[in-house]
Amino acid sequence: MSWIVQAVAIGVFAGARQGEIRELRVKDVSLADSRITIRRALSADVVSTPKSGAERVVRVIPSCARSSSRR
């Protein structure tokens, strides 16, 4: 699966915003636990907290996690 398809899937299935997806790091994703921790967001070339003001953990649907683990 290409990186763009994975980014769109994270946006659709995890409810992550574009800036949050762009600031994801490997340590933010746990395929074993099927979760993503949103810690940062990028807006106007400035890294800050997410729009909600706090980090959050979102569950990843199993099919999305499985397809990501094949990379």
Phi and psi in radians as a Rosetta constraint file:
Dihedral C 1 N 2 CA 2 C 2 CIRCULARHARMONIC -1.272 0.35
Dihedral N 2 CA 2 C 2 N 3 CIRCULARHARMONIC 2.803 0.35
Dihedral C 2 N 3 CA 3 C 3 CIRCULARHARMONIC -1.104 0.35
Dihedral N 3 CA 3 C 3 N 4 CIRCULARHARMONIC -0.582 0.35
Dihedral C 3 N 4 CA 4 C 4 CIRCULARHARMONIC -1.208 0.35
Dihedral N 4 CA 4 C 4 N 5 CIRCULARHARMONIC -0.673 0.35
Dihedral C 4 N 5 CA 5 C 5 CIRCULARHARMONIC -1.132 0.35
Dihedral N 5 CA 5 C 5 N 6 CIRCULARHARMONIC -0.722 0.35
Dihedral C 5 N 6 CA 6 C 6 CIRCULARHARMONIC -1.119 0.35
Dihedral N 6 CA 6 C 6 N 7 CIRCULARHARMONIC -0.710 0.35
Dihedral C 6 N 7 CA 7 C 7 CIRCULARHARMONIC -1.105 0.35
Dihedral N 7 CA 7 C 7 N 8 CIRCULARHARMONIC -0.749 0.35
Dihedral C 7 N 8 CA 8 C 8 CIRCULARHARMONIC -1.127 0.35
Dihedral N 8 CA 8 C 8 N 9 CIRCULARHARMONIC -0.727 0.35
Dihedral C 8 N 9 CA 9 C 9 CIRCULARHARMONIC -1.081 0.35
Dihedral N 9 CA 9 C 9 N 10 CIRCULARHARMONIC -0.703 0.35
Dihedral C 9 N 10 CA 10 C 10 CIRCULARHARMONIC -1.109 0.35
Dihedral N 10 CA 10 C 10 N 11 CIRCULARHARMONIC -0.724 0.35
Dihedral C 10 N 11 CA 11 C 11 CIRCULARHARMONIC -1.110 0.35
Dihedral N 11 CA 11 C 11 N 12 CIRCULARHARMONIC -0.770 0.35
Dihedral C 11 N 12 CA 12 C 12 CIRCULARHARMONIC -1.287 0.35
Dihedral N 12 CA 12 C 12 N 13 CIRCULARHARMONIC -0.898 0.35
Dihedral C 12 N 13 CA 13 C 13 CIRCULARHARMONIC -1.512 0.35
Dihedral N 13 CA 13 C 13 N 14 CIRCULARHARMONIC -0.387 0.35
Dihedral C 13 N 14 CA 14 C 14 CIRCULARHARMONIC -1.878 0.35
Dihedral N 14 CA 14 C 14 N 15 CIRCULARHARMONIC -0.136 0.35
Dihedral C 14 N 15 CA 15 C 15 CIRCULARHARMONIC 1.260 0.35
Dihedral N 15 CA 15 C 15 N 16 CIRCULARHARMONIC 0.413 0.35
Dihedral C 15 N 16 CA 16 C 16 CIRCULARHARMONIC -1.449 0.35
Dihedral N 16 CA 16 C 16 N 17 CIRCULARHARMONIC 2.494 0.35
Dihedral C 16 N 17 CA 17 C 17 CIRCULARHARMONIC -1.440 0.35
Dihedral N 17 CA 17 C 17 N 18 CIRCULARHARMONIC 2.842 0.35
Dihedral C 17 N 18 CA 18 C 18 CIRCULARHARMONIC -0.964 0.35
Dihedral N 18 CA 18 C 18 N 19 CIRCULARHARMONIC -0.839 0.35
Dihedral C 18 N 19 CA 19 C 19 CIRCULARHARMONIC -1.132 0.35
Dihedral N 19 CA 19 C 19 N 20 CIRCULARHARMONIC -0.557 0.35
Dihedral C 19 N 20 CA 20 C 20 CIRCULARHARMONIC -1.230 0.35
Dihedral N 20 CA 20 C 20 N 21 CIRCULARHARMONIC -0.706 0.35
Dihedral C 20 N 21 CA 21 C 21 CIRCULARHARMONIC -1.122 0.35
Dihedral N 21 CA 21 C 21 N 22 CIRCULARHARMONIC -0.727 0.35
Dihedral C 21 N 22 CA 22 C 22 CIRCULARHARMONIC -1.140 0.35
Dihedral N 22 CA 22 C 22 N 23 CIRCULARHARMONIC -0.429 0.35
Dihedral C 22 N 23 CA 23 C 23 CIRCULARHARMONIC -1.752 0.35
Dihedral N 23 CA 23 C 23 N 24 CIRCULARHARMONIC 0.140 0.35
Dihedral C 23 N 24 CA 24 C 24 CIRCULARHARMONIC -1.165 0.35
Dihedral N 24 CA 24 C 24 N 25 CIRCULARHARMONIC 2.502 0.35
Dihedral C 24 N 25 CA 25 C 25 CIRCULARHARMONIC -2.097 0.35
Dihedral N 25 CA 25 C 25 N 26 CIRCULARHARMONIC 2.806 0.35
Dihedral C 25 N 26 CA 26 C 26 CIRCULARHARMONIC -0.951 0.35
Dihedral N 26 CA 26 C 26 N 27 CIRCULARHARMONIC -0.730 0.35
Dihedral C 26 N 27 CA 27 C 27 CIRCULARHARMONIC -1.159 0.35
Dihedral N 27 CA 27 C 27 N 28 CIRCULARHARMONIC -0.253 0.35
Dihedral C 27 N 28 CA 28 C 28 CIRCULARHARMONIC -1.437 0.35
Dihedral N 28 CA 28 C 28 N 29 CIRCULARHARMONIC -0.216 0.35
Dihedral C 28 N 29 CA 29 C 29 CIRCULARHARMONIC -1.964 0.35
Dihedral N 29 CA 29 C 29 N 30 CIRCULARHARMONIC 2.213 0.35
Dihedral C 29 N 30 CA 30 C 30 CIRCULARHARMONIC -2.118 0.35
Dihedral N 30 CA 30 C 30 N 31 CIRCULARHARMONIC 1.742 0.35
Dihedral C 30 N 31 CA 31 C 31 CIRCULARHARMONIC -1.208 0.35
Dihedral N 31 CA 31 C 31 N 32 CIRCULARHARMONIC -0.566 0.35
Dihedral C 31 N 32 CA 32 C 32 CIRCULARHARMONIC -1.094 0.35
Dihedral N 32 CA 32 C 32 N 33 CIRCULARHARMONIC -0.630 0.35
Dihedral C 32 N 33 CA 33 C 33 CIRCULARHARMONIC -1.723 0.35
Dihedral N 33 CA 33 C 33 N 34 CIRCULARHARMONIC -0.010 0.35
Dihedral C 33 N 34 CA 34 C 34 CIRCULARHARMONIC 0.921 0.35
Dihedral N 34 CA 34 C 34 N 35 CIRCULARHARMONIC 0.917 0.35
Dihedral C 34 N 35 CA 35 C 35 CIRCULARHARMONIC -2.537 0.35
Dihedral N 35 CA 35 C 35 N 36 CIRCULARHARMONIC 2.695 0.35
Dihedral C 35 N 36 CA 36 C 36 CIRCULARHARMONIC -2.219 0.35
Dihedral N 36 CA 36 C 36 N 37 CIRCULARHARMONIC 2.322 0.35
Dihedral C 36 N 37 CA 37 C 37 CIRCULARHARMONIC -1.764 0.35
Dihedral N 37 CA 37 C 37 N 38 CIRCULARHARMONIC 2.072 0.35
Dihedral C 37 N 38 CA 38 C 38 CIRCULARHARMONIC -1.579 0.35
Dihedral N 38 CA 38 C 38 N 39 CIRCULARHARMONIC 1.927 0.35
Dihedral C 38 N 39 CA 39 C 39 CIRCULARHARMONIC -1.935 0.35
Dihedral N 39 CA 39 C 39 N 40 CIRCULARHARMONIC -0.510 0.35
Dihedral C 39 N 40 CA 40 C 40 CIRCULARHARMONIC -2.418 0.35
Dihedral N 40 CA 40 C 40 N 41 CIRCULARHARMONIC 2.848 0.35
Dihedral C 40 N 41 CA 41 C 41 CIRCULARHARMONIC -2.492 0.35
Dihedral N 41 CA 41 C 41 N 42 CIRCULARHARMONIC 2.654 0.35
Dihedral C 41 N 42 CA 42 C 42 CIRCULARHARMONIC -1.972 0.35
Dihedral N 42 CA 42 C 42 N 43 CIRCULARHARMONIC 2.179 0.35
Dihedral C 42 N 43 CA 43 C 43 CIRCULARHARMONIC -2.501 0.35
Dihedral N 43 CA 43 C 43 N 44 CIRCULARHARMONIC 2.183 0.35
Dihedral C 43 N 44 CA 44 C 44 CIRCULARHARMONIC 0.911 0.35
Dihedral N 44 CA 44 C 44 N 45 CIRCULARHARMONIC 0.776 0.35
Dihedral C 44 N 45 CA 45 C 45 CIRCULARHARMONIC 1.072 0.35
Dihedral N 45 CA 45 C 45 N 46 CIRCULARHARMONIC 0.376 0.35
Dihedral C 45 N 46 CA 46 C 46 CIRCULARHARMONIC -2.096 0.35
Dihedral N 46 CA 46 C 46 N 47 CIRCULARHARMONIC 2.226 0.35
Dihedral C 46 N 47 CA 47 C 47 CIRCULARHARMONIC -1.549 0.35
Dihedral N 47 CA 47 C 47 N 48 CIRCULARHARMONIC 2.261 0.35
Dihedral C 47 N 48 CA 48 C 48 CIRCULARHARMONIC -2.580 0.35
Dihedral N 48 CA 48 C 48 N 49 CIRCULARHARMONIC -2.976 0.35
Dihedral C 48 N 49 CA 49 C 49 CIRCULARHARMONIC -1.245 0.35
Dihedral N 49 CA 49 C 49 N 50 CIRCULARHARMONIC 2.806 0.35
Dihedral C 49 N 50 CA 50 C 50 CIRCULARHARMONIC -1.045 0.35
Dihedral N 50 CA 50 C 50 N 51 CIRCULARHARMONIC 2.874 0.35
Dihedral C 50 N 51 CA 51 C 51 CIRCULARHARMONIC -0.976 0.35
Dihedral N 51 CA 51 C 51 N 52 CIRCULARHARMONIC -0.561 0.35
Dihedral C 51 N 52 CA 52 C 52 CIRCULARHARMONIC -1.215 0.35
Dihedral N 52 CA 52 C 52 N 53 CIRCULARHARMONIC -0.285 0.35
Dihedral C 52 N 53 CA 53 C 53 CIRCULARHARMONIC 1.608 0.35
Dihedral N 53 CA 53 C 53 N 54 CIRCULARHARMONIC -0.133 0.35
Dihedral C 53 N 54 CA 54 C 54 CIRCULARHARMONIC -2.532 0.35
Dihedral N 54 CA 54 C 54 N 55 CIRCULARHARMONIC 2.699 0.35
Dihedral C 54 N 55 CA 55 C 55 CIRCULARHARMONIC -1.221 0.35
Dihedral N 55 CA 55 C 55 N 56 CIRCULARHARMONIC 2.739 0.35
Dihedral C 55 N 56 CA 56 C 56 CIRCULARHARMONIC -2.540 0.35
Dihedral N 56 CA 56 C 56 N 57 CIRCULARHARMONIC 2.736 0.35
Dihedral C 56 N 57 CA 57 C 57 CIRCULARHARMONIC -1.934 0.35
Dihedral N 57 CA 57 C 57 N 58 CIRCULARHARMONIC 2.265 0.35
Dihedral C 57 N 58 CA 58 C 58 CIRCULARHARMONIC -2.094 0.35
Dihedral N 58 CA 58 C 58 N 59 CIRCULARHARMONIC 2.493 0.35
Dihedral C 58 N 59 CA 59 C 59 CIRCULARHARMONIC -1.404 0.35
Dihedral N 59 CA 59 C 59 N 60 CIRCULARHARMONIC 2.526 0.35
Dihedral C 59 N 60 CA 60 C 60 CIRCULARHARMONIC -1.856 0.35
Dihedral N 60 CA 60 C 60 N 61 CIRCULARHARMONIC 2.317 0.35
Dihedral C 60 N 61 CA 61 C 61 CIRCULARHARMONIC -1.127 0.35
Dihedral N 61 CA 61 C 61 N 62 CIRCULARHARMONIC 2.533 0.35
Dihedral C 61 N 62 CA 62 C 62 CIRCULARHARMONIC -0.934 0.35
Dihedral N 62 CA 62 C 62 N 63 CIRCULARHARMONIC -0.719 0.35
Dihedral C 62 N 63 CA 63 C 63 CIRCULARHARMONIC -1.157 0.35
Dihedral N 63 CA 63 C 63 N 64 CIRCULARHARMONIC -0.587 0.35
Dihedral C 63 N 64 CA 64 C 64 CIRCULARHARMONIC -1.216 0.35
Dihedral N 64 CA 64 C 64 N 65 CIRCULARHARMONIC -0.735 0.35
Dihedral C 64 N 65 CA 65 C 65 CIRCULARHARMONIC -1.118 0.35
Dihedral N 65 CA 65 C 65 N 66 CIRCULARHARMONIC -0.729 0.35
Dihedral C 65 N 66 CA 66 C 66 CIRCULARHARMONIC -1.098 0.35
Dihedral N 66 CA 66 C 66 N 67 CIRCULARHARMONIC -0.771 0.35
Dihedral C 66 N 67 CA 67 C 67 CIRCULARHARMONIC -1.181 0.35
Dihedral N 67 CA 67 C 67 N 68 CIRCULARHARMONIC -0.573 0.35
Dihedral C 67 N 68 CA 68 C 68 CIRCULARHARMONIC -1.232 0.35
Dihedral N 68 CA 68 C 68 N 69 CIRCULARHARMONIC -0.584 0.35
Dihedral C 68 N 69 CA 69 C 69 CIRCULARHARMONIC -1.273 0.35
Dihedral N 69 CA 69 C 69 N 70 CIRCULARHARMONIC -0.232 0.35
Dihedral C 69 N 70 CA 70 C 70 CIRCULARHARMONIC -1.359 0.35
Dihedral N 70 CA 70 C 70 N 71 CIRCULARHARMONIC -0.228 0.35
